[in-house]
Amino acid sequence: MAARSKARKRAIDVLYEADSRGIAPVTMLSERVAEPGTQASLPQYAVEIVEGVDAHRERIDEILATYSHGWTIERMPAVDRAILRVGVWEILYNEDVPDGVALDEAVSLATSLSTDESPSFVNGLLARVAELGPTLRA
């Protein structure tokens, strides 16, 4: 697994845990940086992702709620929420990552971490975000 792929996975772990515990992602991030537990320290790109998602979370969730037809944010599996938040952040706010790479990585993570239906849901929703990207950046 490539370094950025591992960083994305670690960022999703932090975002998922924060969501599950009902705490802010940056609070969870601070805990993981201070005490990584049995895992290696967080890669810098994982830190950047979590901080970026946290900084833009309100807008990211607004976009997800708008374009996820028939699904509320709360109804989505927590791991899918984390994957989608990372995907939207990479597509809209990280110019270093091509949209296609962000999309492929998110689908790959959904395939390995979530339900059988999740990859197609993640793919469809993030493809729409990528298509509308220039109009969604705020």
Secondary structure as the mmCIF struct_conf table of DSSP 4:
data_model
#
loop_
_struct_conf.conf_type_id
_struct_conf.id
_struct_conf.beg_label_comp_id
_struct_conf.beg_label_asym_id
_struct_conf.beg_label_seq_id
_struct_conf.end_label_comp_id
_struct_conf.end_label_asym_id
_struct_conf.end_label_seq_id
HELX_RH_AL_P HELX_RH_AL_P1 ALA A 3 ARG A 21
TURN_TY1_P TURN_TY1_P1 GLY A 22 GLY A 22
HELX_RH_AL_P HELX_RH_AL_P2 PRO A 25 ALA A 34
TURN_TY1_P TURN_TY1_P2 GLY A 37 THR A 38
BEND BEND1 GLN A 39 GLN A 39
HELX_LH_PP_P HELX_LH_PP_P1 ALA A 40 PRO A 43
HELX_RH_AL_P HELX_RH_AL_P3 GLN A 44 ALA A 55
TURN_TY1_P TURN_TY1_P3 HIS A 56 HIS A 56
HELX_RH_AL_P HELX_RH_AL_P4 ARG A 57 TYR A 67
BEND BEND2 SER A 68 SER A 68
TURN_TY1_P TURN_TY1_P4 HIS A 69 GLY A 70
TURN_TY1_P TURN_TY1_P5 ILE A 73 ARG A 75
BEND BEND3 MET A 76 MET A 76
HELX_RH_AL_P HELX_RH_AL_P5 ALA A 78 TYR A 93
TURN_TY1_P TURN_TY1_P6 GLU A 95 ASP A 96
BEND BEND4 VAL A 97 VAL A 97
HELX_RH_AL_P HELX_RH_AL_P6 ASP A 99 LEU A 113
BEND BEND5 SER A 114 SER A 114
BEND BEND6 ASP A 116 GLU A 117
HELX_RH_AL_P HELX_RH_AL_P7 SER A 118 LEU A 136
#
